[in-house]
Amino acid sequence: QVQLVESGGGLVQAGGSLRLSCAASGRTFSTNPMGWFRRAPGKEREFVAAISYNTISTYYADSVKGRFSISRDNAKNTVYLMMNNLKPEDTAVYYCAAYLRYYSGPYSKEDVVNYWGQGTQVTVSS
């Protein structure tokens, strides 16, 4: 059974940092681009960041560029999202996503996500 399990969410003050992890199990995802989406209260789910299967390329939503960094460790079947200088508007449930194998973008599309995690809550207080 394929699973994506996020961890690392929590409550942090504005300006603080958090690192989210997404551990995949059930199969290897070394040929799948991986990404993060988020859903803020009362809003649609939106793209945050993605990383190519070979780790060469990364992509970010404009709202998080320069503050968030996505990385992956294929040996551990894990993807990370380092979030710095957090703002109250970053408050959301963050979801890990595995795209179709070898997919090359655009990464904001949800219909090319093969697997989703259950989500982890990030709350940023002002």
N, C-alpha and C positions, 0 to 999 in steps of 0.2 A: 504494500500500500504506500503510495507516494504521499509524503507529507512535507510541508514547509512550516517550520515553527519559529516564530519571532520571539525575541526577548530583548530586554534592555530598556523598555519604556519606563516612564515614571513621571514624577513631578519635579520640575526644575524652575529656578527663577530666570527671568529674562537676562540674557547675556551668558547664561550657562551652557553646558555641553552635555550631550548624551551620545552613546554609541549603541545603535541597534544591531542585532545579529539575527540572521535567518539561517537556521540549520535545515538542510534538506535531507530527506531519507527516502528509502524505497528504490532509488535508482540514482545514477550519477547525473549531474546537471552540467558537466563540463562542456557540453556542446550547446547549451542553452544560454542566451543572454538572460541576465537577471535584473530585476528592478525593484523600485519601491514606489508605491502610490500612497495617498493619504485621503482621508475623508474627515473634513472638519464638521462640527455640529451644524446641521441645517444646510449643508452644501453637498454637491456632487463629489464623487471620488475623483482625484486629480493625480496626474503623473508628477513624480518628484525627481527620480534619478534612475539611470540604467547603466549597465556595464556589459560590454560585448563578451561573448563566451571565452575569447582568448585574452581578456583583460586589457586589450590594447586601447579600446575607446570607451569613453564615459560621456554621459549626456545628463543635463540637468535642466529642470524648470528654471525660468528666469528668476523666480521668487527665492530660490535657494542657492543660486550660483555664488560662489565665493564663500559660502558658509557651510555647505554640506559637501561630503566627499564619500563616494561609493567605492567599495573595493570588494574583492572576492578571493577566496582561497579554495581552489578547485580540489586540492588534496583533502581538504576538510569538508568539501561540499557545502560551503558556508559563504554567505554574502553579508557585507557589513554596510552600515550607513552611519558615518561620523557626522554629528550635527553640532556645529559651533555657533556661538552668538545667537542663541535661540531667542525667538520673539513670541509674544503672546499669539500672534496669528499663525504660528506653527503648531498650535494645539490641534490635535487630530488623532484619529486612529490610523496607524501606519501599517500598511500591508506589503508583505513581500510577494513578488511575482516572478514566475518562471515563464519566459516567452517560448514560442515555438523554436525548435532546434534550428540553429544557424540563421535565425531571423536577423535582418540587418536594419530594421527601422521602417518607419518612425515608431518610437517607443512610447509615445503618449496614447497609442491605441490600446484599448482593452481587449478587443476581440482576437488579438494574437497572443494573449496570455493563456498559457496552458494550465497552470496551477497557481493557486492563491494560498497564502497563509491565512491564519484566523485573525490576525491583527494584534497590535499592541498599542496601548494608549500612551500618548505623550501629551502632557499638560504643562504649559509654560505660564507661570504667574508673573504679573507685572509688578 
